[in-house]
């Protein structure tokens, strides 16, 4: 753990960021009292909740039926 005062932190900010990226914890102090802790940023994972569109989307009963050959040939570039 590295502790630096605010002036030193401003002067060597890039170096301190490199230390944090290498796993070091950096404390920034004012008048010898810890004020801020620099830590590496990690993306917060958000809980996913389904069902927001329930009742708003309708699917026909044959939505997964095979496509007609004419339409399939357009997808695959085949000529009739």
Rosetta silent file (secondary structure, phi, psi, omega in degrees, C-alpha in Angstrom):
SEQUENCE: XXXXXXXXXXXXXXXXXXXXXXXXXXXXXXXXXXXXXXXXXXXXXXXXXXXXXXXXXXXXXXXXXXXXXXXXXXXXXXXX
SCORE:     score description
SCORE:     0.000 S_00000001
   1 L     0.000  132.273  178.911    0.000    0.000    0.000 S_00000001
   2 E  -109.886  133.719  175.682    1.315    3.405   -1.014 S_00000001
   3 E  -119.023  127.992 -179.961    0.290    6.595    0.779 S_00000001
   4 E  -133.113  155.588  175.602    0.936    9.989   -0.855 S_00000001
   5 E   -83.564  168.441 -174.358   -0.152   13.529   -0.142 S_00000001
   6 H   -59.979  -43.376 -179.274   -2.411   15.396   -2.569 S_00000001
   7 H   -61.186  -45.424  178.629    0.389   17.470   -4.094 S_00000001
   8 H   -64.731  -37.376  178.949    2.490   14.380   -4.783 S_00000001
   9 H   -63.392  -41.543  178.389   -0.564   12.593   -6.198 S_00000001
  10 H   -65.189  -39.750 -177.505   -1.185   15.451   -8.645 S_00000001
  11 H   -69.528  -37.805 -173.637    2.473   15.473   -9.669 S_00000001
  12 L  -118.083   35.052 -174.642    2.765   11.682  -10.155 S_00000001
  13 H   -58.446  -45.113 -179.245   -0.807   10.764  -11.066 S_00000001
  14 H   -61.153  -41.218  179.120    0.137    8.634  -14.114 S_00000001
  15 H   -64.144  -40.297  179.420    2.683    6.681  -12.047 S_00000001
  16 H   -65.580  -38.543  177.494    0.082    6.080   -9.329 S_00000001
  17 H   -62.415  -42.012  178.116   -2.412    4.804  -11.896 S_00000001
  18 H   -60.781  -40.926  178.006    0.206    2.345  -13.150 S_00000001
  19 H   -61.403  -43.664  179.314    0.743    1.120   -9.590 S_00000001
  20 H   -62.958  -40.758 -179.701   -2.986    0.591   -9.139 S_00000001
  21 H   -66.491  -20.555  177.468   -3.170   -1.302  -12.436 S_00000001
  22 L   -94.092    8.869  174.166   -0.454   -3.618  -11.127 S_00000001
  23 L   100.029   -1.545 -179.652   -2.531   -4.429   -8.033 S_00000001
  24 L   -79.104  145.194  174.285   -1.124   -1.858   -5.608 S_00000001
  25 L   -97.779  133.157 -178.239   -3.505    0.116   -3.394 S_00000001
  26 E  -118.672  127.420  176.943   -2.837    3.861   -3.286 S_00000001
  27 E  -108.235  131.736  175.860   -4.098    6.122   -0.503 S_00000001
  28 E  -105.936  129.027 -174.569   -4.161    9.893   -1.024 S_00000001
  29 E  -118.668  153.653  173.369   -3.911   11.916    2.158 S_00000001
  30 E  -121.510  123.496 -178.117   -4.465   15.536    3.146 S_00000001
  31 L    53.568   37.563  177.853   -2.390   16.753    6.068 S_00000001
  32 L    81.294   -3.988  179.894   -1.437   13.140    6.825 S_00000001
  33 E  -101.896  125.778  179.501   -5.065   11.992    7.038 S_00000001
  34 E   -57.880  133.368 -178.813   -6.265    9.441    4.454 S_00000001
  35 E  -120.706  -43.448 -172.790   -8.904   10.953    2.186 S_00000001
  36 E  -135.988  144.146  174.792   -9.130    8.846   -0.981 S_00000001
  37 E  -116.121  123.310  175.617   -8.262    5.295   -1.951 S_00000001
  38 E   -88.017  126.415  177.188   -7.362    4.614   -5.598 S_00000001
  39 L  -135.124  160.812  179.750   -8.461    1.183   -6.749 S_00000001
  40 L   -70.654  142.430 -178.614   -8.806   -0.416  -10.154 S_00000001
  41 L   -79.688  133.481  172.292  -12.180    0.099  -11.827 S_00000001
  42 L  -127.453  136.728 -179.282  -14.345   -2.955  -12.382 S_00000001
  43 L   -64.678  131.558  176.504  -17.618   -2.855  -14.281 S_00000001
  44 L   -73.319  133.575  174.970  -20.632   -3.380  -12.051 S_00000001
  45 L   -90.150  131.779 -178.292  -22.724   -6.328  -13.084 S_00000001
  46 L  -102.315  139.347  177.175  -26.395   -5.525  -13.076 S_00000001
  47 L   -67.001  129.346  178.741  -29.070   -8.038  -12.263 S_00000001
  48 L   -92.965  137.734  178.709  -31.133   -8.777  -15.337 S_00000001
  49 L  -126.779  124.362  179.337  -34.886   -9.006  -15.015 S_00000001
  50 L   -90.912  174.370  173.099  -37.026  -10.349  -17.825 S_00000001
  51 L    96.052    4.707 -178.517  -40.653   -9.830  -18.621 S_00000001
  52 L   -65.488  -26.985 -178.346  -40.743   -6.100  -19.360 S_00000001
  53 L  -102.933   12.501 -178.615  -42.414   -6.741  -22.726 S_00000001
  54 L   -58.279  128.490  179.668  -44.798   -9.433  -21.510 S_00000001
  55 L    87.378   -7.663 -179.317  -48.115   -9.051  -23.269 S_00000001
  56 L  -100.119  -15.980 -178.641  -46.722   -6.582  -25.836 S_00000001
  57 L  -116.670  133.742  177.269  -45.312   -9.089  -28.315 S_00000001
  58 L  -120.008  139.837  176.330  -47.361  -11.653  -30.175 S_00000001
  59 L  -120.707  138.019  178.555  -46.024  -14.601  -32.182 S_00000001
  60 L   -71.483  159.489 -177.592  -48.018  -16.532  -34.666 S_00000001
  61 L   -63.996  -25.346 -177.141  -48.460  -20.244  -34.066 S_00000001
  62 L  -105.934   27.271 -175.912  -46.327  -21.081  -37.124 S_00000001
  63 L   -61.428  -25.459 -179.518  -43.445  -18.671  -36.402 S_00000001
  64 L  -105.636   17.138  177.714  -40.957  -21.574  -36.464 S_00000001
  65 L   -70.944  152.930  178.450  -42.403  -23.306  -39.522 S_00000001
  66 L   -58.437  144.208  178.386  -39.990  -23.970  -42.413 S_00000001
  67 L   -76.557  151.773  176.608  -39.583  -21.084  -44.847 S_00000001
  68 L   -63.225  149.429 -178.627  -40.842  -21.450  -48.407 S_00000001
  69 H   -57.395  -37.611 -179.705  -38.188  -22.586  -50.906 S_00000001
  70 H   -60.955  -40.699  179.637  -38.465  -19.327  -52.872 S_00000001
  71 H   -72.933  -40.915  177.376  -37.521  -17.319  -49.781 S_00000001
  72 H   -59.498  -39.905 -179.284  -34.744  -19.739  -48.765 S_00000001
  73 H   -64.876  -29.917  176.587  -33.182  -19.417  -52.216 S_00000001
  74 H   -68.661  -35.408  178.421  -32.998  -15.629  -51.738 S_00000001
  75 H   -69.027  -39.853 -173.503  -31.036  -16.119  -48.509 S_00000001
  76 H   -98.829    4.426  176.057  -28.597  -18.595  -50.001 S_00000001
  77 L    71.606   20.552  179.530  -28.265  -16.975  -53.433 S_00000001
  78 L   -87.146  147.222  178.444  -29.664  -19.931  -55.305 S_00000001
  79 L   -98.898  142.408  178.121  -31.544  -19.413  -58.524 S_00000001
  80 L   -74.941    0.000    0.000  -34.898  -21.121  -59.179 S_00000001
